Amino acid sequence: MIFRFLVLLLFMTLVNCGDKEWDETVDEYGVITFKCDKDRCNEHNTFLNEIKSDGIKNSLFNISDWGGWKPVGEGCQSAAEQLLVQASEVEPALTSNGCRVVAGKWLIGGQYVFLRKDLTVAHIVPPSWAFKNGADVWSAEKKSSFFNDQTNLILLTKSGARERMNREPSEWVPDDPVNRSKYLKAWSKLRAEYGLWGSQE
């Protein structure tokens, strides 16, 4: 933390920018971005971001390192879309190319949800949690495999996803006893399968 502040202070001095002209933002995944609002400082933004990635490499989680959703097999649907199809109690409505789900009927947390936009496909073991518990040294291929592992996916309502965030089971579990048991078993199995440490319950 002190190192990051000193580096930022040094470059603020070199480009003659005052303290208030610099903005350091941290997104929901913990990725830090430095920005200078003055036009004269724009040329330094890329350089400062390189300082962020080189100076404290492996200490910051970046979701883009995990590759995003990949099509499963020869089709165009990702593991997330396949989960939506399988979990719907009716045949879901798809986009014209058949790659994405737009509507269906899902029972989530005791209530029915009918529109895809009202759901979140979340990871049981969040990538950000995995990163802090051993996955920071994984290869890009293993991170992508973990991200797209359907056994590591769960459907949540938007409000449920906000409530859970990236918490581990000691901080959040589903309210329903049946789903809670399945969730805990899945968490424990995934930890063992991928060699992660941290809390099990």
C-alpha positions as a printed Julia matrix, in Angstrom:
201×3 Matrix{Float64}:
   0.0     0.0     0.0
   2.84    2.39    0.94
   4.73    1.4    -2.24
   1.72    2.18   -4.42
   1.26    5.58   -2.76
   4.92    6.53   -3.2
   4.89    5.56   -6.87
   1.71    7.54   -7.46
   3.1    10.56   -5.6
   6.34   10.46   -7.61
   4.6    10.51  -10.96
   2.12   13.15   -9.88
   5.14   15.37   -9.19
   6.87   14.53  -12.48
   3.87   15.46  -14.62
   3.06   18.5   -12.48
  -0.47   17.33  -11.6
  -2.04   18.35   -8.32
  -3.45   15.81   -5.89
  -7.07   16.48   -6.87
  -6.39   15.9   -10.55
  -5.62   12.23  -10.03
  -8.33    9.65   -9.51
  -7.7     6.08   -8.34
 -10.69    3.79   -8.86
 -11.2     0.18   -7.76
 -13.88   -1.83   -9.55
 -15.98   -4.66   -8.06
 -13.26   -7.17   -8.89
 -10.49   -5.26   -7.12
  -8.83   -3.95  -10.3
  -7.18   -0.58   -9.73
  -7.08    2.08  -12.45
  -5.27    5.42  -12.21
  -6.64    8.34  -14.18
  -5.67   11.97  -14.6
  -8.49   14.28  -15.61
  -6.21   16.87  -17.23
  -5.6    16.48  -20.98
  -1.9    17.02  -20.47
  -1.78   13.93  -18.26
  -3.66   11.52  -20.53
  -0.43   10.26  -22.06
   0.63    8.96  -18.65
  -2.49    6.91  -17.91
  -1.25    3.8   -19.7
   2.12    4.06  -18.0
   0.56    4.31  -14.57
  -1.62    1.31  -15.23
   1.52   -0.6   -16.2
   3.0     0.35  -12.84
  -0.1    -1.13  -11.22
   0.26   -4.46  -13.0
   4.06   -4.74  -12.78
   4.71   -3.27   -9.35
   2.13   -5.31   -7.45
   1.7    -8.2    -9.87
  -0.14  -11.28   -8.52
  -1.67   -9.23   -5.68
  -4.61   -7.93   -7.73
  -7.48   -9.96   -9.09
  -8.56   -9.23  -12.67
 -11.61  -11.07  -14.0
 -10.38  -10.69  -17.59
  -7.55  -13.11  -16.76
 -10.12  -15.9   -16.51
 -11.11  -15.8   -20.18
 -14.86  -15.3   -19.87
 -17.58  -17.68  -21.06
 -16.59  -20.2   -23.74
 -18.86  -22.26  -26.02
 -19.24  -25.85  -24.86
 -18.27  -28.45  -27.45
 -19.16  -27.63  -31.04
 -22.23  -25.57  -30.13
 -22.47  -21.88  -29.34
 -23.93  -22.04  -25.83
 -21.67  -21.5   -22.85
 -21.9   -23.48  -19.62
 -23.92  -20.59  -18.18
 -26.5   -20.73  -20.96
 -26.69  -24.51  -20.75
 -27.4   -24.27  -17.03
 -30.23  -21.82  -17.75
 -31.7   -24.23  -20.31
 -31.43  -27.24  -17.99
 -32.83  -25.46  -14.94
 -35.88  -23.95  -16.67
 -39.17  -25.69  -15.9
 -40.41  -24.87  -19.41
 -38.67  -24.8   -22.76
 -36.77  -21.52  -22.67
 -36.92  -18.82  -25.32
 -33.59  -18.31  -27.07
 -32.05  -15.63  -29.23
 -32.41  -16.1   -33.0
 -29.03  -17.86  -33.22
 -29.9   -20.17  -30.34
 -26.85  -19.15  -28.34
 -28.4   -17.23  -25.46
 -31.44  -17.65  -23.22
 -33.83  -14.72  -22.92
 -36.76  -16.18  -20.97
 -37.88  -19.31  -19.16
 -39.27  -20.37  -15.79
 -36.83  -20.76  -12.91
 -37.6   -21.37   -9.24
 -34.94  -19.41   -7.34
 -35.05  -18.91   -3.59
 -38.74  -19.82   -3.38
 -39.86  -17.46   -6.15
 -40.32  -17.87   -9.89
 -38.24  -15.8   -12.28
 -39.22  -15.6   -15.95
 -36.74  -13.25  -17.59
 -33.05  -13.99  -18.04
 -32.14  -10.39  -17.27
 -33.47  -10.86  -13.73
 -31.05  -13.73  -13.04
 -27.34  -13.97  -12.35
 -25.3   -17.03  -13.22
 -22.8   -16.99  -10.35
 -19.85  -19.17   -9.41
 -20.31  -21.25   -6.28
 -16.63  -20.75   -5.53
 -16.07  -17.23   -6.91
 -12.94  -16.72   -9.02
 -11.92  -13.8    -6.8
 -12.07  -16.05   -3.71
 -10.17  -18.79   -5.53
  -7.52  -16.24   -6.54
  -6.86  -15.42   -2.88
  -6.73  -19.1    -1.95
  -4.26  -20.59   -4.41
  -5.52  -19.78   -7.91
  -3.23  -16.76   -8.31
  -0.54  -19.14   -9.61
  -2.82  -21.0   -12.04
  -2.24  -21.02  -15.76
  -4.67  -19.17  -18.03
  -5.98  -22.55  -19.21
  -6.8   -23.73  -15.68
  -8.45  -20.42  -14.81
 -10.63  -20.68  -17.92
 -11.52  -24.29  -17.08
 -12.54  -23.26  -13.57
 -14.55  -20.28  -14.82
 -16.48  -22.44  -17.29
 -16.98  -25.48  -15.02
 -20.75  -25.95  -14.88
 -20.5   -27.81  -11.55
 -19.28  -24.5   -10.15
 -22.31  -22.5   -11.28
 -25.47  -21.49   -9.46
 -28.49  -19.41  -10.44
 -29.31  -16.44   -8.23
 -31.73  -13.56   -8.44
 -30.11  -10.16   -8.9
 -30.83   -9.28   -5.27
 -29.52  -12.66   -4.11
 -26.31  -12.13   -6.06
 -25.84   -8.69   -4.47
 -26.39  -10.19   -1.03
 -23.93  -13.02   -1.59
 -21.25  -11.07   -3.48
 -18.01  -13.1    -3.21
 -18.62  -14.43    0.29
 -17.61  -17.91    1.41
 -20.01  -20.35    3.16
 -19.15  -19.04    6.63
 -20.67  -15.74    5.52
 -23.44  -16.78    3.11
 -25.42  -19.92    2.19
 -28.81  -20.39    0.46
 -31.82  -20.06    2.77
 -33.45  -23.27    1.59
 -32.1   -26.27    3.6
 -31.96  -28.59    0.55
 -30.12  -26.09   -1.62
 -27.9   -25.15    1.32
 -26.75  -28.77    1.67
 -26.08  -29.05   -2.07
 -24.2   -25.74   -2.01
 -21.92  -26.78    0.85
 -21.19  -30.15   -0.74
 -20.38  -28.49   -4.06
 -18.11  -25.93   -2.38
 -16.18  -28.64   -0.53
 -15.85  -30.81   -3.65
 -14.65  -27.91   -5.81
 -12.07  -26.85   -3.22
 -10.64  -30.35   -3.15
 -10.79  -30.83   -6.91
  -8.95  -27.59   -7.67
  -6.57  -27.72   -4.69
  -7.8   -24.54   -3.02
  -7.41  -23.76    0.64
  -9.56  -21.55    2.85
 -12.79  -22.1     4.72
 -14.96  -25.1     3.9
 -18.05  -24.03    5.86
